[in-house]
Amino acid sequence: MRLHLFVLCALLAVPGASLAQVDAPQPAPPQPQSPPVPAAAAPAGASEPVGEIDFGGRVTTGLGDVGRFQSYSDPRSGPTLNRLYYERNRDTWLFTARFDHVGYLDQRYQAWFNVFGKVKGSFDWDQVPTLYSGVSQSPYRQELPGVFRLDDVTQLAVQNKTATLLAYDSQLHSFDTRVVRDIANARFTYNASEHLDLHVKYRSQGRTGHQPWAASFGFSNADEVPLTIGQRTTQLTTDVEWSNARGVARASYDGSWFNNGVEALIWDNPLRFTDQTHPNAYSTGDASSQGRMALFPDSQAHTVSASGSLALPARSRAFAYVSLGTWLQDERLLPHTINTAITPIPLARETAEAEALVTSMNYRLTSRPLPMLWLNAQYRLYDYDNRTPRFPVTQYVRLDGNVATSATGGSEPFEMTRHFVDVDVSVTPYRYLALRAGYGREHDDR
């Protein structure tokens, strides 16, 4: 159950409107006087700004488990600036701004401007909270971002079997399992000439907070920790477009960068305080005193592309698209295990050295040379060229418990080339009746 109390105050500014005149006695004829001095004329297209503000306070009670009450909003009590809107419109330009839920975790800011026929742009910044649970408890305490520790005395007592897992009950503490996502978008268009446009798009998306995460030492020792989240994804797109009555041509660049502030997850084993290894540790989960897991690596992608469309005789049109891209990831590799009781296994190299080249093409021709005849032909190519060196592995460590022999001998880089061909012919001899024949072929080389 929930209860909202709102105290609101609104201010609205709009252009004044003429009022109907009320019948009144006719005044006496005016006496002769000097001509009045004309007032200065208002500039053409001038208008008063238009705006709206909605503010006050709110009281929210009866939340219980706030995670169930509202996962994607911030319903806290407090003063509110719920909405602020402003607009200025002139003959040659327009500016608009809007703010929503200012100061809360679900706030949003937007702005637009348009110099008619020349420049157009917009910017918005949006925050979206995700509250998984408001009643979470855990004996794990975060020592550093991504590093979670248990009480050493309790760990040792559980290992020596002088205490059970119930001993961690005294270490429980409450916290919110929440992630906040912020998204910034900016768009800009410049009309350089009648036929030439420039476009720029920028997007930055970040995630911070903690989310539930499974962390296991074996089939008999599965744990859950509040994984630390600190990520940022940045995307940039720029293109130049030329067009006239017959065709369109475009050249583009797309870039994407992902950065993760937490390289690995490290967490204590609730069953062990000292390291050991034995043949069944993979299933019992009582070998390593701590576990380590690699998280999402930093990576980037770059793509350049060109496309065009051209009107041809006989009611025909040709379209072409070609793009060349590269995917890169060179994160530092973690050792096979954090368990000091296991002899270190050498790594084939220190970093991932992951790289792939991606080529994509699409060509299409459509034609209707006769009212009853329609033709279509298309060819597509997707080539994923994986240039990551193979990573040989003879032995590896299972869940930081024991050493095992690799069944594959290492990584198996995947790559493929796919070809698509489609041809269609349609004849319409009578209204509501069409006869169509087509041929399609797909060829994959994996």
C-alpha positions as CSV (number, residue, x, y, z in Angstrom):
1,M,0.0,0.0,0.0
2,R,1.2,3.5,-0.6
3,L,0.0,7.0,0.1
4,H,1.1,10.2,-1.8
5,L,0.5,13.7,-0.5
6,F,1.3,16.5,-3.0
7,V,1.6,20.3,-2.5
8,L,1.9,21.9,-5.9
9,C,2.3,25.4,-7.2
10,A,2.1,26.1,-10.9
11,L,2.9,29.2,-12.9
12,L,1.9,29.4,-16.5
13,A,2.9,32.3,-18.8
14,V,1.0,32.5,-22.1
15,P,0.5,35.4,-24.6
16,G,-2.3,37.7,-23.6
17,A,-5.7,37.4,-25.3
18,S,-8.1,40.2,-26.1
19,L,-11.1,40.6,-23.9
20,A,-14.7,41.2,-25.0
21,Q,-15.8,44.7,-24.5
22,V,-18.7,45.5,-22.1
23,D,-21.4,47.9,-23.1
24,A,-20.8,51.3,-21.5
25,P,-22.1,54.8,-21.9
26,Q,-20.6,56.6,-24.9
27,P,-18.1,59.3,-23.8
28,A,-18.4,62.9,-24.8
29,P,-16.7,63.8,-28.1
30,P,-13.0,64.4,-27.5
31,Q,-11.6,67.9,-27.6
32,P,-9.1,68.9,-30.3
33,Q,-5.6,68.1,-29.2
34,S,-2.1,67.5,-30.6
35,P,-1.6,64.3,-32.6
36,P,-0.2,61.4,-30.4
37,V,3.4,60.3,-30.7
38,P,3.3,56.8,-32.4
39,A,4.7,54.0,-30.2
40,A,7.8,52.0,-31.3
41,A,6.7,49.0,-33.4
42,A,7.3,45.5,-32.0
43,P,9.8,43.5,-33.9
44,A,8.3,41.1,-36.4
45,G,7.9,37.6,-35.0
46,A,8.5,38.6,-31.4
47,S,6.7,36.5,-28.8
48,E,6.7,36.2,-25.1
49,P,8.5,33.2,-23.6
50,V,6.2,30.3,-22.7
51,G,6.9,28.3,-19.6
52,E,5.5,26.1,-16.8
53,I,6.8,25.1,-13.4
54,D,5.4,22.4,-11.1
55,F,7.0,22.3,-7.6
56,G,6.1,21.5,-4.0
57,G,6.6,18.5,-1.8
58,R,5.6,14.9,-1.4
59,V,5.2,12.4,1.4
60,T,5.3,8.6,0.6
61,T,4.5,6.1,3.3
62,G,3.8,2.4,3.6
63,L,6.6,1.3,1.2
64,G,7.5,-2.1,2.9
65,D,9.9,-3.6,0.4
66,V,10.6,-0.6,-1.7
67,G,12.1,-2.9,-4.4
68,R,8.7,-4.4,-5.0
69,F,6.9,-1.0,-4.7
70,Q,8.7,0.7,-7.6
71,S,11.8,-0.8,-9.3
72,Y,12.5,1.9,-11.9
73,S,11.6,5.1,-10.1
74,D,12.6,7.0,-7.0
75,P,9.6,7.4,-4.7
76,R,11.3,9.1,-1.7
77,S,9.7,11.8,0.3
78,G,10.9,15.4,0.0
79,P,10.7,18.6,-1.9
80,T,9.9,18.3,-5.6
81,L,10.6,20.2,-8.7
82,N,8.4,17.8,-10.7
83,R,8.5,19.7,-14.0
84,L,10.0,22.8,-15.5
85,Y,9.2,23.8,-19.1
86,Y,10.5,26.8,-21.1
87,E,10.0,27.7,-24.8
88,R,11.1,30.6,-26.9
89,N,9.9,30.8,-30.5
90,R,11.1,33.4,-33.0
91,D,10.8,33.8,-36.7
92,T,14.1,32.2,-37.5
93,W,14.7,29.9,-34.5
94,L,13.1,27.9,-31.7
95,F,14.5,26.8,-28.3
96,T,12.8,24.5,-25.8
97,A,13.9,23.0,-22.5
98,R,12.3,20.7,-20.0
99,F,13.3,19.3,-16.7
100,D,11.5,16.4,-14.9
101,H,11.9,15.0,-11.3
102,V,14.9,17.2,-10.6
103,G,17.2,15.9,-7.8
104,Y,15.8,12.4,-7.7
105,L,17.3,9.2,-9.2
106,D,14.7,9.2,-12.0
107,Q,15.4,12.7,-13.2
108,R,15.5,13.8,-16.8
109,Y,16.8,16.9,-18.6
110,Q,16.0,17.8,-22.3
111,A,16.8,20.7,-24.6
112,W,16.2,21.3,-28.3
113,F,17.1,24.1,-30.6
114,N,16.4,24.7,-34.3
115,V,17.7,27.5,-36.5
116,F,15.2,26.8,-39.3
117,G,16.8,25.5,-42.4
118,K,20.4,25.6,-41.1
119,V,21.2,24.0,-37.7
120,K,19.2,21.6,-35.6
121,G,20.3,19.9,-32.3
122,S,19.1,18.3,-29.2
123,F,20.4,17.0,-25.9
124,D,18.9,14.9,-23.2
125,W,20.2,13.3,-20.0
126,D,18.1,10.6,-18.4
127,Q,18.6,8.7,-15.2
128,V,16.9,5.3,-14.6
129,P,17.3,3.5,-11.3
130,T,16.9,-0.3,-11.0
131,L,16.2,-1.3,-7.4
132,Y,16.5,-5.1,-7.2
133,S,15.7,-5.2,-3.5
134,G,15.5,-2.9,-0.5
135,V,15.6,-5.7,2.1
136,S,18.9,-7.5,1.1
137,Q,21.3,-8.8,3.8
138,S,24.7,-10.3,3.4
139,P,27.7,-11.3,5.6
140,Y,30.0,-10.1,2.8
141,R,31.6,-6.7,3.2
142,Q,33.2,-4.8,0.4
143,E,36.9,-4.2,1.0
144,L,37.6,-2.6,-2.4
145,P,35.4,-2.3,-5.5
146,G,34.8,-5.9,-6.5
147,V,36.5,-7.4,-3.4
148,F,34.2,-9.0,-0.8
149,R,35.4,-10.3,2.5
150,L,34.0,-12.4,5.4
151,D,34.9,-12.3,9.0
152,D,38.2,-14.2,9.5
153,V,37.3,-15.7,12.9
154,T,34.0,-17.0,11.6
155,Q,35.7,-18.5,8.5
156,L,38.3,-20.3,10.6
157,A,35.6,-21.7,13.0
158,V,33.5,-23.0,10.1
159,Q,36.7,-24.6,8.5
160,N,37.6,-26.3,11.9
161,K,33.9,-27.5,12.3
162,T,33.6,-25.7,15.6
163,A,30.8,-23.6,14.1
164,T,28.3,-24.0,11.2
165,L,27.2,-21.6,8.5
166,L,24.7,-20.2,10.9
167,A,27.6,-18.4,12.6
168,Y,27.5,-15.9,9.8
169,D,24.1,-14.7,10.9
170,S,25.7,-12.4,13.4
171,Q,27.6,-10.8,10.5
172,L,24.6,-9.9,8.4
173,H,24.1,-6.3,7.4
174,S,21.4,-4.7,5.3
175,F,21.9,-2.8,2.1
176,D,20.1,-1.7,-1.1
177,T,20.9,-3.8,-4.2
178,R,20.5,-1.0,-6.7
179,V,22.0,0.0,-10.0
180,V,21.6,3.5,-11.5
181,R,21.9,4.0,-15.2
182,D,22.5,7.5,-16.7
183,I,22.1,8.1,-20.4
184,A,23.3,11.2,-22.3
185,N,22.2,11.7,-25.9
186,A,23.3,14.6,-28.2
187,R,22.3,15.0,-31.8
188,F,23.4,17.7,-34.2
189,T,22.5,18.4,-37.9
190,Y,24.0,21.0,-40.1
191,N,22.5,21.8,-43.5
192,A,25.6,22.9,-45.3
193,S,23.8,23.5,-48.6
194,E,20.6,22.5,-50.4
195,H,22.0,19.0,-51.2
196,L,24.5,18.5,-48.4
197,D,23.8,17.6,-44.7
198,L,26.2,16.8,-41.8
199,H,25.0,14.6,-38.9
200,V,26.7,13.9,-35.5
201,K,25.2,11.6,-32.8
202,Y,26.8,11.0,-29.4
203,R,25.6,8.6,-26.7
204,S,27.1,7.9,-23.3
205,Q,25.6,5.3,-21.0
206,G,26.9,4.5,-17.5
207,R,25.9,2.0,-14.9
208,T,27.0,2.3,-11.2
209,G,25.9,0.4,-8.1
210,H,25.5,-3.2,-7.1
211,Q,23.5,-6.1,-8.5
212,P,23.0,-9.7,-7.4
213,W,25.7,-12.0,-8.8
214,A,26.2,-15.8,-8.5
215,A,29.6,-16.8,-7.2
216,S,30.3,-20.5,-6.8
217,F,33.2,-22.7,-5.5
218,G,31.5,-25.9,-6.5
219,F,28.2,-27.7,-6.7
220,S,27.9,-27.8,-2.9
221,N,29.0,-24.2,-2.3
222,A,27.1,-21.7,-4.3
223,D,27.1,-18.1,-3.0
224,E,25.6,-14.8,-4.0
225,V,27.4,-11.4,-3.7
226,P,26.4,-7.8,-4.5
227,L,28.6,-7.4,-7.6
228,T,30.1,-3.9,-7.9
229,I,29.1,-2.2,-11.2
230,G,31.1,0.7,-12.7
231,Q,30.7,0.7,-16.5
232,R,30.6,3.2,-19.3
233,T,29.6,2.7,-22.9
234,T,30.3,5.5,-25.4
235,Q,29.0,5.6,-29.0
236,L,29.8,8.2,-31.7
237,T,28.3,8.4,-35.2
238,T,29.1,10.9,-37.8
239,D,28.0,11.0,-41.4
240,V,27.8,13.3,-44.4
241,E,24.8,12.9,-46.8
242,W,24.4,14.3,-50.3
243,S,21.1,14.0,-52.1
244,N,19.2,15.4,-55.1
245,A,16.0,14.4,-57.0
246,R,17.7,11.2,-58.5
247,G,19.8,9.8,-55.7
248,V,21.3,9.8,-52.2
249,A,24.9,9.1,-51.1
250,R,26.2,8.8,-47.6
251,A,29.5,8.1,-45.8
252,S,29.6,7.3,-42.1
253,Y,31.9,6.5,-39.2
254,D,30.7,4.6,-36.1
255,G,32.7,4.2,-33.0
256,S,31.9,2.3,-29.7
257,W,34.0,2.1,-26.5
258,F,33.2,0.0,-23.4
259,N,35.1,0.6,-20.2
260,N,34.7,-1.4,-17.0
261,G,36.1,0.0,-13.8
262,V,36.1,-3.3,-12.0
263,E,38.4,-5.8,-13.7
264,A,37.7,-8.9,-11.6
265,L,35.5,-10.2,-8.7
266,I,37.2,-11.6,-5.6
267,W,35.2,-13.1,-2.8
268,D,35.9,-15.2,0.3
269,N,34.9,-18.8,0.7
270,P,32.5,-19.3,3.6
271,L,33.8,-22.9,4.1
272,R,37.6,-22.3,4.1
273,F,40.1,-19.9,5.7
274,T,43.3,-21.6,4.3
275,D,44.0,-22.9,0.8
276,Q,44.1,-26.6,-0.1
277,T,43.3,-28.9,-3.0
278,H,42.0,-32.4,-3.4
279,P,40.4,-34.5,-6.2
280,N,36.7,-33.7,-5.2
281,A,37.2,-30.0,-4.5
282,Y,35.4,-29.2,-7.7
283,S,32.1,-30.5,-6.4
284,T,32.5,-29.9,-2.6
285,G,33.8,-26.3,-3.0
286,D,36.1,-26.5,0.1
287,A,39.6,-25.9,-1.5
288,S,40.5,-22.3,-2.1
289,S,39.9,-19.7,0.7
290,Q,38.8,-17.2,-2.0
291,G,37.6,-17.1,-5.5
292,R,38.3,-14.9,-8.5
293,M,36.3,-14.3,-11.6
294,A,37.1,-12.1,-14.6
295,L,34.4,-9.5,-15.4
296,F,33.5,-7.7,-18.6
297,P,36.7,-6.6,-20.4
298,D,37.3,-3.2,-21.9
299,S,36.7,-3.2,-25.7
300,Q,36.1,-1.0,-28.7
301,A,34.7,-1.2,-32.2
302,H,35.2,1.1,-35.3
303,T,33.2,1.0,-38.5
304,V,33.4,3.0,-41.7
305,S,30.6,2.6,-44.2
306,A,29.2,4.1,-47.5
307,S,25.8,3.7,-49.0
308,G,23.9,5.1,-51.9
309,S,20.6,4.9,-53.8
310,L,20.1,5.9,-57.5
311,A,16.9,6.2,-59.6
312,L,17.4,4.5,-63.0
313,P,15.3,4.5,-66.2
314,A,12.3,2.1,-66.5
315,R,11.1,2.9,-63.0
316,S,14.1,1.2,-61.5
317,R,16.3,1.9,-58.5
318,A,19.6,0.6,-57.3
319,F,20.9,0.5,-53.7
320,A,24.3,-0.3,-52.4
321,Y,25.9,-0.5,-48.9
322,V,29.4,-1.4,-47.9
323,S,31.0,-1.3,-44.4
324,L,34.4,-2.3,-42.9
325,G,34.8,-2.7,-39.2
326,T,37.2,-3.8,-36.6
327,W,36.6,-5.2,-33.1
328,L,39.4,-4.9,-30.5
329,Q,39.9,-6.3,-27.0
330,D,43.3,-6.5,-25.3
331,E,42.5,-6.9,-21.6
332,R,45.1,-8.3,-19.2
333,L,44.5,-12.1,-18.6
334,L,44.0,-13.4,-15.1
335,P,46.1,-16.3,-13.8
336,H,44.4,-19.7,-13.9
337,T,43.7,-19.6,-10.1
338,I,44.0,-17.6,-7.0
339,N,44.4,-20.8,-4.9
340,T,48.0,-20.7,-3.5
341,A,47.9,-24.5,-2.9
342,I,48.0,-25.1,-6.7
343,T,51.2,-24.8,-8.6
344,P,50.8,-21.8,-11.0
345,I,50.1,-22.8,-14.7
346,P,52.0,-20.5,-17.2
347,L,49.8,-18.4,-19.5
348,A,50.5,-18.5,-23.3
349,R,50.4,-14.7,-23.3
350,E,49.6,-11.9,-20.9
351,T,46.8,-10.1,-22.7
352,A,43.9,-11.2,-24.9
353,E,45.1,-9.8,-28.2
354,A,41.6,-10.2,-29.5
355,E,40.9,-8.7,-32.9
356,A,38.3,-9.3,-35.6
357,L,37.6,-7.6,-39.0
358,V,34.0,-7.4,-40.1
359,T,33.0,-6.8,-43.7
360,S,29.3,-6.3,-44.7
361,M,27.8,-5.6,-48.1
362,N,24.3,-5.3,-49.5
363,Y,23.4,-4.6,-53.1
364,R,19.8,-4.4,-54.4
365,L,18.1,-3.6,-57.7
366,T,14.3,-3.2,-58.0
367,S,12.5,-2.5,-61.3
368,R,9.0,-2.2,-62.8
369,P,9.7,-1.8,-66.5
370,L,6.0,-2.7,-67.4
371,P,2.8,-2.1,-65.3
372,M,2.4,-5.8,-65.0
373,L,6.0,-6.8,-64.4
374,W,8.1,-6.4,-61.2
375,L,11.7,-7.5,-60.7
376,N,13.9,-7.7,-57.6
377,A,17.5,-8.9,-57.1
378,Q,19.6,-8.7,-54.0
379,Y,23.0,-9.9,-52.8
380,R,24.3,-9.8,-49.2
381,L,27.7,-10.6,-47.7
382,Y,28.8,-10.9,-44.1
383,D,32.4,-11.8,-43.4
384,Y,33.6,-12.2,-39.8
385,D,37.4,-12.5,-39.9
386,N,38.6,-13.5,-36.5
387,R,42.3,-12.6,-36.2
388,T,42.7,-13.5,-32.5
389,P,45.7,-15.9,-32.0
390,R,44.8,-19.3,-30.7
391,F,45.3,-19.6,-26.9
392,P,46.8,-23.1,-26.2
393,V,45.8,-24.7,-22.9
394,T,46.8,-28.2,-21.7
395,Q,45.7,-27.9,-18.1
396,Y,43.3,-25.5,-16.3
397,V,41.8,-25.1,-12.8
398,R,38.1,-25.9,-12.2
399,L,36.5,-23.4,-9.8
400,D,39.8,-22.7,-8.0
401,G,39.5,-26.2,-6.6
402,N,41.7,-28.7,-8.6
403,V,43.6,-29.1,-11.8
404,A,42.0,-30.8,-14.9
405,T,43.2,-31.6,-18.4
406,S,41.7,-29.5,-21.2
407,A,39.4,-31.4,-23.6
408,T,40.0,-28.9,-26.5
409,G,43.6,-28.0,-26.0
410,G,42.8,-24.3,-25.8
411,S,40.6,-21.7,-27.4
412,E,38.8,-22.3,-30.7
413,P,38.5,-19.0,-32.5
414,F,35.3,-18.8,-34.5
415,E,34.9,-17.1,-37.8
416,M,32.5,-17.3,-40.8
417,T,31.5,-15.9,-44.2
418,R,27.9,-15.9,-45.3
419,H,26.5,-15.2,-48.8
420,F,22.9,-14.5,-49.6
421,V,21.4,-14.3,-53.1
422,D,17.7,-13.5,-53.8
423,V,16.0,-13.0,-57.2
424,D,12.2,-12.5,-57.6
425,V,10.0,-11.9,-60.6
426,S,6.3,-11.0,-60.3
427,V,3.7,-10.8,-63.1
428,T,0.2,-9.4,-62.6
429,P,-1.9,-10.3,-65.6
430,Y,-5.2,-9.4,-63.9
431,R,-6.3,-7.3,-61.0
432,Y,-6.0,-9.2,-57.6
433,L,-3.9,-11.9,-59.3
434,A,-0.1,-12.1,-59.3
435,L,2.2,-14.9,-60.5
436,R,5.6,-14.9,-58.7
437,A,8.7,-16.9,-59.1
438,G,11.8,-16.6,-56.9
439,Y,15.2,-18.1,-56.3
440,G,17.2,-17.8,-53.0
441,R,20.6,-19.2,-52.0
442,E,22.5,-19.0,-48.8
443,H,26.1,-20.3,-48.5
444,D,28.0,-20.4,-45.2
445,D,31.7,-21.0,-44.7
446,R,32.4,-21.6,-41.0
